[in-house]
Amino acid sequence: MTRLRELLADCLAGRGSVTAVSGPVASGKTELLHFFGAFAGSAGAAVLTATARRSERDITLGGVGCRRRLRSA
């Protein structure tokens, strides 16, 4: 969580980045991201989420298509 908070501070200061969260099944990744999303939102960040379906797992970078939809919104 410390590293995510550091990255958020950098982002809010105009220095964005990308990070990955990985780990075994049921290790708390989703819970961490939900908690951090709420924290980031309360700190003033725009928090965007996307959910994929199992049937979409073979679509390379399928969630990236969301970016186009958000830009046109």
C-alpha positions in Angstrom: 0.0 0.0 0.0 2.9 2.3 0.7 4.2 2.1 -2.9 0.7 2.7 -4.3 0.4 5.8 -2.1 3.7 7.1 -3.4 2.6 6.5 -7.0 -0.6 8.3 -6.3 1.3 11.3 -4.9 3.4 11.4 -8.0 0.3 11.2 -10.2 -1.4 14.0 -8.4 1.8 16.1 -8.9 1.6 15.5 -12.6 4.0 12.5 -12.9 1.8 9.6 -13.9 2.9 6.0 -14.2 1.6 2.5 -14.5 1.9 -0.4 -12.1 0.8 -4.0 -11.9 -0.6 -5.9 -9.0 -0.1 -9.6 -9.2 -0.3 -12.6 -6.9 -2.0 -16.0 -6.4 -5.7 -16.5 -6.5 -7.5 -15.3 -3.3 -4.4 -13.3 -2.1 -6.3 -10.0 -1.7 -5.5 -8.3 -5.0 -9.1 -7.2 -5.7 -9.7 -6.1 -2.1 -6.5 -4.1 -2.2 -7.6 -2.4 -5.5 -11.0 -1.6 -4.1 -9.5 -0.1 -1.0 -6.9 1.9 -2.9 -9.5 3.1 -5.4 -11.6 4.6 -2.6 -8.4 6.1 -1.0 -7.4 7.6 -4.3 -10.8 9.0 -5.0 -10.9 10.6 -1.5 -7.5 12.2 -2.3 -8.9 13.9 -5.4 -8.0 11.4 -8.1 -10.4 10.3 -10.9 -10.8 6.6 -10.4 -11.9 4.5 -13.4 -12.7 0.9 -13.3 -13.2 -1.9 -15.8 -14.4 -5.5 -15.4 -13.7 -8.2 -17.8 -15.7 -11.4 -18.3 -14.1 -14.9 -18.5 -15.2 -15.1 -22.1 -13.0 -12.0 -22.9 -9.8 -13.3 -21.5 -8.5 -14.2 -24.9 -8.9 -10.7 -26.2 -5.5 -9.1 -26.1 -5.7 -5.8 -24.2 -9.5 -6.0 -24.3 -9.9 -3.4 -21.5 -7.9 -0.8 -23.5 -11.0 -0.3 -25.7 -12.6 1.4 -22.7 -10.2 4.3 -23.3 -11.9 5.2 -26.5 -15.4 5.0 -24.9 -14.3 7.3 -22.1 -12.8 9.9 -24.4 -16.0 10.1 -26.4 -18.1 10.4 -23.3 
